Amino acid sequence: MRVEDYNREVFGSHDVPGTLSEVTVLGYGHQLIEIEAVAPLSEKNYKKSKEA
């Protein structure tokens, strides 16, 4: 499922802010990247995600 499809399913026609980043090449083979994210879920969506 694409991110856009998931957002449309969960949030309906409400536009939600978001950032999508792609890392295709790192400078060195041993490099790591760190990604931090916060995503609040309503109780309804939390239960729905637990069922999946």
C-alpha positions as CSV (number, residue, x, y, z in Angstrom):
1,M,0.0,0.0,0.0
2,R,1.3,3.4,-0.9
3,V,1.6,6.1,1.8
4,E,-0.8,8.3,0.0
5,D,-3.4,5.5,-0.1
6,Y,-3.0,4.8,3.6
7,N,-3.4,8.5,4.5
8,R,-6.5,8.8,2.4
9,E,-8.0,5.6,4.0
10,V,-7.2,6.8,7.6
11,F,-7.8,10.6,7.3
12,G,-10.3,10.7,4.4
13,S,-10.3,13.9,2.4
14,H,-8.4,15.8,5.2
15,D,-4.9,16.8,4.0
16,V,-2.3,15.8,6.6
17,P,1.2,17.3,6.8
18,G,4.0,14.9,6.1
19,T,7.5,14.5,4.9
20,L,8.8,11.7,2.8
21,S,12.5,11.3,2.3
22,E,14.5,8.9,0.2
23,V,18.1,8.0,0.8
24,T,19.5,6.3,-2.3
25,V,23.2,6.5,-1.7
26,L,25.3,7.1,1.4
27,G,28.8,8.5,1.3
28,Y,30.4,5.5,2.8
29,G,29.3,1.8,2.9
30,H,29.3,1.6,6.7
31,Q,27.3,4.8,7.3
32,L,24.0,4.6,9.1
33,I,21.1,7.1,9.1
34,E,18.8,7.8,12.0
35,I,15.1,8.6,11.5
36,E,12.9,9.8,14.3
37,A,9.2,10.2,13.9
38,V,6.2,10.9,16.1
39,A,2.8,9.8,14.9
40,P,-0.2,10.2,17.3
41,L,-3.0,7.7,16.7
42,S,-6.6,8.1,17.7
43,E,-7.9,5.2,19.8
44,K,-10.0,4.0,16.9
45,N,-7.0,3.9,14.5
46,Y,-4.8,2.4,17.2
47,K,-7.2,-0.6,17.6
48,K,-7.4,-0.8,13.8
49,S,-3.6,-1.0,13.5
50,K,-3.4,-3.7,16.2
51,E,-5.8,-5.9,14.1
52,A,-3.7,-5.7,11.0
